[in-house]
Structure formats: structure tokens, C-alpha cells
Amino acid sequence: MTTMAAPLPYHVADTWAETGDTRSIELTPAAGALAPFSPGQFAMIYAFGVGEVPISASALRGRQGGLVHTVRAVGAVSTALCRLRPGAGVGLSGPYGTGWDLDSAVGHDVLVIAGGIGLAPLRPVVHAVLDRPDIYGRLTVLVGARTPADLIYRDEIESWRGPARVAVTVDRPGPGWRGEVGVVTTLLDRLDLRPERTRALVCGPEVMTRHTARSLLARDLVPQSVQVSLERNMRCATGHCGHCQLGPLLLCRDGPVVGYDRVAHLLLVREL
């Protein structure tokens, strides 16, 4: 039976703002290091005196060589993490869950579709594909956000243009915005796809994930070619407490990344 390991001590090596309520935090081990993470896996990060929260790795090697997590301040623990500054300590355990199956994407075009902070778990995928253009086909990155101010990794996204096809859209444009306006599926509607050669990876709010996956199938991708990352209220990270249950799946153990062919019927059930 799998149990959650005691957290190891990590230090904040660096931290920087992504948006008004979101920060990236680079963590380096104070003593022993955790096992290597795969893109899409998550850690349980413990803010001393506050609690712990599951956060996916947003970069496997940061500016100081550490593990990076991108955190939006939405609750007590995430707010405490966003207030940390270099030198502060946290507890870290992991890696937990399933990662993106990049082995199945070798020799294929890779289509990354992200909504909001859902770009964070997909960012290591972009890094991996850009690092190995010899084994992957064409990379396309589609990003959606509520407003321009909610876009994370804005400068880095611009650096992906050229090596990858990149398109960004927002729901509500602000002053000076000259990009696309609309939900992220509108970008997909105009995309030149080679469905038989494409592997799609999707992460964002569940309603966005559901509609995006259906749009991909309408473009002749098969469900087995689509991977999605799903969220539930994860607490134990080992499949014991049941808070992250989605039908027969426990997403902290069987996910968060799953093939759409495994969950398409479950996502049709309201409030499941």
C-alpha cells in the first residue's frame, strides 16, 4: 500500500511574479533531493504552520537548477507560498501521479492546448519538445486566458514563436491588446492539423478541457491521441482519502494526466 512520504526540507532559491496573483517559486533541496519529476507530475508542498497543497511542476530545472512550481494565490496555503521569499523553507514530497506520455508522441506532431494556469503543467512538455526537435514533429502551442493580465509566462511564450507555432487568445481584451479574442477552441477551429500524426495534450478548467477534447475529435483526432490533465480536491496524494475521485479513478493516483479515451464518458456526467 502506497503512503505519502514525509516531506523533505527545500529552500526557496528564487521567486518571481507571473501575474498579479500568481508567482513562480524555484525550490532547491536543503538536504536530500526528491526523485526526478516527469512533466505533468505534482508535488505536495507544505507551508510551515499553514498546511500543504498539491502543485504540478512548471519547470523541471529552473534558473538555479531547482524545481519550479507556479502558484496562484486562491487559498490560505497557496497565499502563504506566494508570500515566500528567497531563503524561506518549505516541505516537499513527491513526485505524485501520472505525467504526460511523451513516449507516445515521439515521431508525431505535438499540440499543446492550455487554459489559464493550466499552462503550468504543460510548460515542461514544451521545454522537452523544443529540446528534442530531432525526435518530435511540429510543435503547436495554443494558449487561452481570461484577460491579458492573466497570461502567465508572457515573455517565454514569445520566445517559443519560430521553433513552434504559437497562438494566444483572451476572453476579455484590455487596452492595447492586439491579439485574438475568444475561447481557446476558436484557435483550434482555424488550425492546420494533421490528425493522423498529431498527439494533443490539454490542461485548463474542466469545462474548457471538455469542449477542447470534443473539438479535437471533431477535427478527426481519435480519443487515444488526446491526453488531458484533470483536477479534483487532492489531499492525501496516494489514493486513500477519496477526495479526488472521478468515477472509478482516483486522480492523485490514476491521474492527473489520463487518456481522453478513459474519461470521455465520465466527463459527460454532471457534478461527478
Secondary structure, 3 states (H helix, E strand, C coil): CCCCCCCEEEEEEEEEEEECCEEEEEEEECCCCCCCCCCCCEEEEEECCCEEEEEEEEECCCCCCCEEEEEECCCHHHHHHHCCCCCCEEEEEEEECECCCCHHHCCCEEEEEEEHHHHHHHHHHHHHHHHCCCCCCCEEEEEEECCHHHCCCHHHHHHHECCEEEEEEECCCCCCCCCEECCCHHHHHCCCCCHHHEEEEEECCHHHHHHHHHHHHHCCCCHHHEEEECCCCCCCCCCCCCCCEECCEEHHHHCEEEEHHHHCCHHHCCCC
